[in-house]
Amino acid sequence: MIVPVNLGPESYTIVVEVGALAGVGQRLRALGVGRRAALVTDAAIRRLHGAVVARSLEEAGFASTVIEVPEGEAAKTLVVAEHCWDRLLTAGLDRTSTILGLGGGAIGDLAGFVAATYMRGMNFVTLPTTILAQVDASIGGKTAIDHPKAKNLIGAFHQPRLVIVDPEVVRTLPERDFRSGLAEIVKHGIVLEQSYFDEVARDAPALLGRQLDALERIIGGSCRLKASVIERDPEEKSDLRFALNYGHTIGHALEATTGYARWTHGEAVSLGIAAEARLARRIGLADEATVTSQEALLTRLGLPVRAQQVDVDGVLTAITHDKKARDGRVPFVLAPRLGQFRVVYDVAPTEVRAAVQDLVV
Amino acid sequence: MIVPVNLGPESYTIVVEVGALAGVGQRLRALGVGRRAALVTDAAIRRLHGAVVARSLEEAGFASTVIEVPEGEAAKTLVVAEHCWDRLLTAGLDRTSTILGLGGGAIGDLAGFVAATYMRGMNFVTLPTTILAQVDASIGGKTAIDHPKAKNLIGAFHQPRLVIVDPEVVRTLPERDFRSGLAEIVKHGIVLEQSYFDEVARDAPALLGRQLDALERIIGGSCRLKASVIERDPEEKSDLRFALNYGHTIGHALEATTGYARWTHGEAVSLGIAAEARLARRIGLADEATVTSQEALLTRLGLPVRAQQVDVDGVLTAITHDKKARDGRVPFVLAPRLGQFRVVYDVAPTEVRAAVQDLVV
């Protein structure tokens, strides 16, 4: 499946295809970029997929260098970004060169930030290896590193030139990571398209069984939905792109108050969806059935909708630090019914507190 | 004089007006941005102009905080950028807030980079206090900090929301800094508009005497020319914006080989113009009169066109590290005649060497 992302001079395509990683060199060459490239990845992913990508680049005539960075969120520091800038300079890369980020969301965020800021912007290609990155993080040009006090505080919008999604690579993910990625898929269905939500529910067994055709169809569908949002609001300047933040306002706060250690991002988003679904119900925006069907699908996919011991005060404080804040007010994306969303600016703090409290078993 | 910069959704205006600094609060308020602001400046500039700006912001209802950074190029480090991000976070600034950079080119570059990367981009206003910054650095959205091995290596394109140019402030500049800024003014005339070049030549005495009407007219004219280039090529994607690099390929290399200490940026650009004028003559692109008139105006404005002891080998090596390099080739902007430019990609290294050698007295 080829998903076009129409953004005028910054347009690009998302290729969702089994085996696509082996074709990255040819597709990159077709863009007419310079012949130097850097592959940013971590040691574990390099062992799994590094050789395929390196061979593909070499066969297409690229001189490429590999920059190994720490695994996971540890890659998103200023120190690692500096290391990358040094390596790019040493390898003689210039503005016509390309950085390829091979890995999960963290590697994409870091590699994208480095690409956005090296010589004021060079070519960037994402090769996402987790479901989370394939359907969400790698599309849309959001790049960032972390500040010691706030995740993703330092970043830039920088659209990729190409996104290569190979559903084959997610078959080797550990079970917990695999399931975590499904939270963003469910999110897309809830706020953007009921028929897609239904499709995910129907395909749940095939998805959990990691059948390639189901993976390609569902992941591709999610990419299509995300692309449609990006096209209409590439830099988060309208309410539309807020839609993709569904489950994330409370989800991020849950992660922040537990040092990003207790839950995976997807698990936190799943809990965030459950809480925000309930919040919509509390303020009379959604009915009980809308809440229940969200929780039911998340549960079927092995994702949490309840938790023990939540630091409710901490979560409420963390919410006020949300990047979406506007002069101190935090907007919530809520779903009045499946396939719809509404941005609500003045949710009473007592309602938010009660919705978070609802999570606790 | 109001100079509009038409860039679609990123359009802004440049206000060139005696006393304009005192009106920054009102003009910022008219943009409808959030009520929090941070003023980035250094101690010396703060003493001269900080109070006027702070009062104007306060009277317009802004809650502002001042972030003091080191003077000159020392502000353009990752450590200083980190300090700014910390301060913004502590002061509770968000994406609707505004950073104002009050100072010369270095402060604008740093403040712009911080604004470009904090929460993936916040509002940015430039309040340039040097001629160099007023006619060149503050317009066009180029932001950057330095890498230990390469100036401006790390940066982003981030257009300001407003540029406030107050010709009054340059009257207090030290003589050397004042004259240095005139090099960019001469550059604009040479590559973009002969009639402006002639106007600068005619107004040279009034300009050197720092007469306000001449300053406003000439600085405003230079802003107009720069804006016309930015409008047609906001992200340096065509040859057009290269035009503004006239004198800079050799100029930057001269600075790099002398640790940015021997010449001011404007002096290095003046020498670069002299060398590149001669390079155009050497390869048969320009006639002798075109070279002579450039050198004559620079000399009348007190800018150098010859130098003693130039490290010619070092300059040639530094040129190959130019950010404009494309897969190893460095393009030169040359002026076939006054008011015109041409980008030449295959200048023989021997000709470049000879042109640099020509500088040596």
Interface residues (C-beta under 8 A of the other chain):
Chain A: P9 G34 R35 R36 L78 E82 W85 D86 L89 G92 D94 R95 T96 A116 T117 Y118 M119 R120 G121 K142 T143 A144 H147 K149 A150 L153 I154 G155 A156 F157 E235 E236 K237 K323 A325 R326 D327 G328
Chain B: P9 G34 R35 R36 L78 E82 W85 D86 L89 G92 D94 R95 T96 A116 T117 Y118 M119 R120 G121 K142 T143 A144 H147 K149 A150 L153 I154 G155 A156 F157 E235 E236 K237 K323 A325 R326 D327 G328
